């Protein structure tokens, strides 16, 4: 937890793009301390780049899309959730096109690829977004808030008027092990009628039962069924972990979400950044740093 991390060597993840259906690949490469996470387009002259940051979020309708003057990158949330869970701070991600491979619709291809690259510590302290007062945000019947907590926890609730989904909730401390076992393999999902409408517009051309859970009015169409009984809310929690990386710092706090999608998450992250009296940006070189924040809130608590 104390020091920043990167990977020791390059590793590639291949697949197809969800919307184009065209071959797609990304290559994870080491980056120096304090660099952050950057995406590079190898297929564009000059190798232009975009930082994984809230200020570069261009669209949030169906996925989190980063964009700049020269290019955009679609569906970054699955990849970034794996980066977050593995506590990787500095990374160069080189791409051969506008889309990150969809894989099987989960974060697992990126999680496994990054583990193979061997994660190493760097000679620089990791800085955290430490929540010291609650921060609330709402949009209609959707809401998100964050409260002080020793660690990084996500609680997520979804509600869909469908017999295979209904109301589902998950609450999980986000550690590498918990993410791997409980969230990384949860696949994206969609409704057959929506998929047909998107494909008619030239979108979701790479979508299939191999990379998404697809539902008709009665139930799940995938012959193998679900990987978890509540796979839908697990995927939403995984998406949220990825979207929260746009904050720019790992979180020490408890994030609570209700009906949150990519748009709400982006607005929530921007709202968090503006509430400067409710958080501190600090390293954990000494447990006293956290105790100075938490002792007024929890007088009997001491972090050792």
Long-range contacts (C-beta under 8 A, 24 or more apart in sequence): 1-87, 1-126, 1-284, 2-125, 2-126, 2-283, 2-284, 2-285, 3-121, 3-122, 3-123, 3-124, 3-125, 3-126, 4-33, 4-34, 4-89, 4-90, 4-121, 4-122, 4-124, 4-125, 4-126, 5-86, 5-87, 5-88, 5-89, 5-90, 5-119, 5-120, 5-121, 5-122, 5-126, 6-30, 6-31, 6-32, 6-33, 6-88, 6-89, 6-90, 6-91, 6-119, 6-120, 6-122, 7-88, 7-91, 7-114, 7-117, 7-118, 7-119, 7-120, 8-117, 8-118, 8-119, 8-120, 9-117, 9-118, 10-117, 11-113, 11-114, 11-116, 11-117, 12-113, 13-101, 13-103, 13-109, 13-110, 13-113, 14-101, 15-101, 15-102, 15-103, 15-109, 16-101, 16-102, 16-206, 17-74, 17-97, 17-98, 17-99, 17-100, 17-101, 17-102, 17-206, 18-63, 18-74, 18-75, 18-99, 18-102, 18-204, 18-206, 18-207, 18-211, 19-74, 19-99, 19-203, 19-204, 19-205, 19-206, 20-97, 20-98, 20-99, 20-205, 20-206, 21-205, 21-206, 22-97, 22-99, 22-206, 23-96, 24-95, 24-96, 24-97, 24-99, 24-100, 24-101, 24-102, 25-95, 25-96, 25-101, 26-79, 26-93, 26-94, 26-95, 26-96, 26-100, 26-101, 27-93, 27-94, 28-91, 28-92, 28-93, 28-113, 28-114, 28-117, 29-91, 29-92, 29-93, 29-94, 30-90, 30-91, 30-92, 31-90, 31-91, 31-92, 32-90, 32-122, 33-89, 33-90, 33-122, 33-123, 33-124, 34-90, 34-124, 35-90, 35-91, 35-92, 36-89, 36-90, 36-248, 37-80, 37-83, 37-88, 37-89, 37-90, 37-91, 37-93, 37-245, 38-91, 38-92, 38-93, 39-66, 39-73, 39-76, 39-93, 39-94, 39-95, 40-92, 40-93, 40-94, 40-95, 41-70, 41-71, 41-73, 41-94, 41-95, 42-94, 42-95, 42-96, 43-95, 43-96, 43-97, 44-70, 44-71, 47-94, 52-76, 52-80, 52-245, 52-246, 53-246, 53-248, 54-246, 54-247, 54-248, 54-266, 54-269, 54-270, 54-273, 57-246, 57-266, 60-261, 60-262, 60-263, 60-265, 60-266, 61-262, 61-263, 62-262, 63-262, 64-242, 64-243, 64-246, 64-262, 64-265, 64-266, 71-98, 72-98, 73-98, 73-99, 73-100, 74-98, 74-99, 74-100, 75-99, 75-100, 75-102, 76-100, 76-242, 77-238, 77-239, 77-242, 77-243, 77-262, 78-102, 78-103, 78-105, 78-106, 78-107, 78-110, 78-188, 78-238, 78-239, 78-242, 79-107, 79-110, 79-242, 80-242, 80-243, 80-245, 80-246, 81-107, 81-110, 81-179, 81-183, 81-184, 81-238, 81-239, 81-241, 81-242, 81-245, 82-107, 82-108, 82-110, 82-111, 82-114, 82-179, 82-184, 82-242, 83-110, 83-114, 83-245, 84-174, 84-241, 84-242, 84-244, 84-245, 84-250, 85-111, 85-174, 85-175, 85-176, 85-179, 85-180, 85-183, 85-184, 85-241, 86-111, 86-114, 86-115, 86-119, 86-176, 87-119, 87-126, 87-176, 87-250, 88-114, 88-119, 89-122, 89-126, 89-250, 90-122, 102-188, 102-206, 102-207, 102-211, 103-211, 104-187, 104-210, 104-211, 105-187, 105-188, 105-189, 105-211, 105-212, 105-213, 106-184, 106-185, 106-186, 106-187, 106-188, 106-235, 106-238, 107-179, 107-183, 107-184, 107-185, 107-186, 107-238, 107-242, 108-184, 108-185, 111-179, 111-180, 111-184, 125-283, 125-284, 125-285, 126-250, 126-283, 126-284, 127-249, 127-281, 127-282, 127-283, 128-249, 128-250, 128-251, 128-252, 128-281, 128-282, 128-283, 128-284, 129-247, 129-248, 129-249, 129-250, 129-251, 129-252, 129-253, 129-272, 129-279, 129-281, 130-252, 130-253, 130-279, 130-280, 130-281, 130-282, 130-290, 130-293, 131-251, 131-252, 131-253, 131-254, 131-278, 131-279, 132-278, 132-279, 132-280, 132-293, 132-294, 132-297, 133-277, 133-278, 133-279, 134-278, 135-271, 135-272, 135-275, 135-278, 135-279, 137-264, 137-267, 137-268, 137-271, 137-272, 139-263, 139-264, 139-267, 141-258, 141-259, 142-258, 142-259, 142-260, 142-261, 142-264, 143-257, 143-258, 143-259, 143-260, 144-255, 144-256, 144-257, 144-258, 144-260, 144-264, 144-265, 144-268, 145-255, 145-256, 146-251, 146-253, 146-254, 146-255, 146-256, 146-272, 147-253, 147-254, 147-256, 148-253, 148-254, 148-293, 148-294, 148-297, 148-298, 149-252, 149-253, 149-254, 150-252, 150-290, 150-294, 150-301, 150-303, 151-252, 152-250, 152-251, 152-252, 152-253, 152-255, 153-253, 153-254, 153-255, 154-237, 154-240, 154-241, 154-254, 154-255, 154-257, 155-254, 155-255, 155-256, 155-257, 156-233, 156-236, 156-237, 156-240, 156-257, 156-260, 157-233, 157-257, 157-258, 157-259, 158-232, 158-233, 158-236, 158-259, 159-259, 160-232, 162-191, 162-215, 162-217, 163-218, 163-219, 164-215, 164-219, 164-220, 165-215, 165-232, 168-230, 168-232, 168-233, 169-233, 170-230, 170-233, 170-234, 170-237, 172-237, 174-241, 179-238, 179-241, 182-234, 183-234, 183-235, 183-237, 183-238, 183-241, 184-238, 185-227, 186-227, 186-228, 186-231, 186-232, 186-234, 186-235, 186-237, 186-238, 187-211, 187-212, 187-213, 187-227, 187-231, 187-235, 188-212, 188-213, 188-235, 189-213, 189-214, 189-215, 189-231, 189-232, 189-235, 190-214, 190-215, 191-215, 191-216, 192-216, 192-221, 236-260, 236-261, 239-265, 240-265, 243-269, 244-269, 247-272, 247-273, 249-281, 252-290, 253-279
